């Protein structure tokens, strides 16, 4: 028993040392000086994100989308004051009622109204019905939506 416990502690220590814990990575919305950074945002409720978008858009600050922006977070990408971090990843999937595979009516339409160009085409072409995350890089996003931009204030 002591040997198994000791082995488990060694494995936990090794994993902790070699991979940063999720809690150590920036997450959420952080206001810092002239910027608002959206770090590794999981999305959440679409209607709440619409309200967050309105607040961020009217903030007068540059909103930098960094890390992994997924789900409802993706509607922030088209704000006039938004830019994408050069290493950002953007993930799309069908909106769902929490803990189900049920796609609520109209929610995909609400989200789709915020997208432009090729992103909008892909959204309505199937991403809005996909249960699997469709992930693209910031650079691929800009290719699909040339109005989007990579942040000048973040070094690649």
C-alpha positions as CSV (number, residue, x, y, z in Angstrom):
1,X,0.0,0.0,0.0
2,X,2.8,2.4,0.9
3,X,4.6,1.6,-2.3
4,X,1.5,2.3,-4.5
5,X,0.8,5.5,-2.6
6,X,4.5,6.6,-3.0
7,X,4.4,5.8,-6.7
8,X,1.2,7.8,-7.2
9,X,2.7,10.8,-5.5
10,X,5.8,10.6,-7.8
11,X,3.6,10.4,-10.9
12,X,1.5,13.4,-9.7
13,X,4.7,15.4,-9.0
14,X,6.1,14.5,-12.4
15,X,3.0,15.5,-14.3
16,X,2.8,18.8,-12.3
17,X,6.4,19.6,-13.2
18,X,6.1,18.8,-16.9
19,X,2.7,20.3,-17.8
20,X,1.3,23.7,-16.6
21,X,-1.9,23.3,-14.7
22,X,-4.9,24.8,-16.4
23,X,-5.4,27.1,-13.4
24,X,-1.9,28.6,-14.1
25,X,-2.9,29.6,-17.6
26,X,-4.7,32.9,-18.0
27,X,-8.5,32.5,-18.5
28,X,-11.4,34.8,-18.9
29,X,-11.6,38.5,-19.5
30,X,-8.8,40.6,-18.0
31,X,-8.6,44.4,-18.1
32,X,-5.1,45.8,-18.2
33,X,-4.4,49.4,-19.2
34,X,-5.3,50.2,-22.8
35,X,-6.2,46.5,-23.6
36,X,-8.8,44.0,-22.6
37,X,-7.5,40.5,-23.0
38,X,-9.8,37.6,-23.6
39,X,-7.8,34.5,-22.6
40,X,-8.8,30.9,-23.2
41,X,-12.5,31.7,-23.0
42,X,-14.8,28.7,-23.0
43,X,-17.8,30.7,-24.3
44,X,-20.9,29.8,-22.3
45,X,-24.4,31.2,-22.7
46,X,-24.9,32.9,-26.0
47,X,-27.2,35.6,-24.8
48,X,-24.9,36.5,-21.9
49,X,-22.0,36.7,-24.5
50,X,-24.1,39.0,-26.6
51,X,-24.3,41.3,-23.6
52,X,-20.5,40.9,-22.9
53,X,-19.8,41.8,-26.5
54,X,-21.8,45.0,-26.2
55,X,-19.9,46.0,-23.1
56,X,-16.5,45.2,-24.6
57,X,-17.4,46.9,-27.9
58,X,-18.3,50.1,-26.1
59,X,-15.3,50.0,-23.7
60,X,-13.0,52.2,-25.9
61,X,-10.2,49.7,-25.5
62,X,-8.6,47.2,-27.9
63,X,-9.9,43.7,-27.1
64,X,-7.2,41.1,-27.8
65,X,-8.5,37.5,-28.2
66,X,-5.7,35.2,-27.0
67,X,-5.2,31.5,-26.5
68,X,-8.2,29.3,-27.3
69,X,-11.5,31.2,-27.9
70,X,-14.3,28.7,-28.4
71,X,-18.1,28.4,-28.5
72,X,-19.9,31.6,-27.7
73,X,-16.6,33.4,-27.4
74,X,-16.3,33.3,-31.2
75,X,-18.9,36.1,-31.5
76,X,-16.3,38.5,-30.0
77,X,-14.0,38.1,-33.0
78,X,-15.9,40.5,-35.2
79,X,-16.1,43.5,-32.9
80,X,-14.6,46.6,-34.5
81,X,-12.1,47.0,-31.6
82,X,-11.1,43.3,-31.5
83,X,-7.9,41.6,-32.8
84,X,-6.7,38.1,-32.7
85,X,-3.5,37.1,-31.0
86,X,-1.1,35.6,-33.5
87,X,-1.2,32.2,-31.8
88,X,-5.0,32.2,-31.0
89,X,-7.2,29.3,-31.9
90,X,-10.9,29.8,-32.6
91,X,-13.3,26.8,-32.0
92,X,-16.8,26.5,-33.5
93,X,-19.5,23.9,-32.7
94,X,-23.3,23.8,-32.6
95,X,-24.8,25.6,-29.7
96,X,-26.4,23.2,-27.3
97,X,-28.6,23.1,-24.3
98,X,-26.1,22.4,-21.4
99,X,-25.2,18.7,-20.9
100,X,-27.3,17.6,-23.9
101,X,-26.9,17.1,-27.7
102,X,-30.0,19.3,-28.2
103,X,-29.5,22.3,-30.5
104,X,-31.9,25.0,-29.4
105,X,-33.8,26.9,-32.1
106,X,-32.6,30.3,-33.3
107,X,-29.4,30.3,-31.2
108,X,-27.2,29.3,-34.2
109,X,-28.9,32.2,-36.2
110,X,-28.0,34.7,-33.4
111,X,-24.4,33.5,-33.5
112,X,-24.2,33.4,-37.3
113,X,-25.4,37.0,-37.5
114,X,-22.1,38.1,-35.9
115,X,-19.8,36.2,-38.4
116,X,-18.6,37.5,-41.7
117,X,-17.2,36.2,-45.0
118,X,-15.9,32.7,-45.2
119,X,-16.4,32.2,-41.4
120,X,-20.1,32.9,-41.9
121,X,-20.3,30.6,-44.9
122,X,-18.7,27.7,-43.0
123,X,-20.9,28.4,-39.9
124,X,-24.1,28.1,-41.9
125,X,-22.5,25.4,-44.1
126,X,-22.3,22.9,-41.2
127,X,-20.3,24.2,-38.2
128,X,-23.6,25.3,-36.7
129,X,-24.8,21.7,-36.6
130,X,-21.5,20.0,-35.6
131,X,-21.2,18.4,-32.2
132,X,-17.4,18.3,-32.7
133,X,-15.3,21.4,-32.3
134,X,-14.0,22.9,-35.6
135,X,-10.8,24.6,-34.7
136,X,-8.9,27.1,-36.9
137,X,-5.8,29.3,-36.3
138,X,-6.0,33.0,-36.1
139,X,-4.2,33.3,-39.5
140,X,-6.8,30.9,-41.0
141,X,-9.6,33.0,-39.5
142,X,-8.2,36.1,-41.1
143,X,-8.0,34.4,-44.4
144,X,-11.7,33.5,-44.1
145,X,-12.7,36.9,-42.8
146,X,-10.3,39.6,-44.2
147,X,-11.9,42.3,-42.0
148,X,-10.5,40.5,-38.9
149,X,-7.0,41.4,-37.9
150,X,-4.0,40.0,-36.0
151,X,-3.0,42.1,-33.0
152,X,-0.1,44.4,-33.7
153,X,0.5,44.8,-30.0
154,X,1.4,41.1,-29.5
155,X,4.7,39.7,-30.8
156,X,4.4,36.4,-32.7
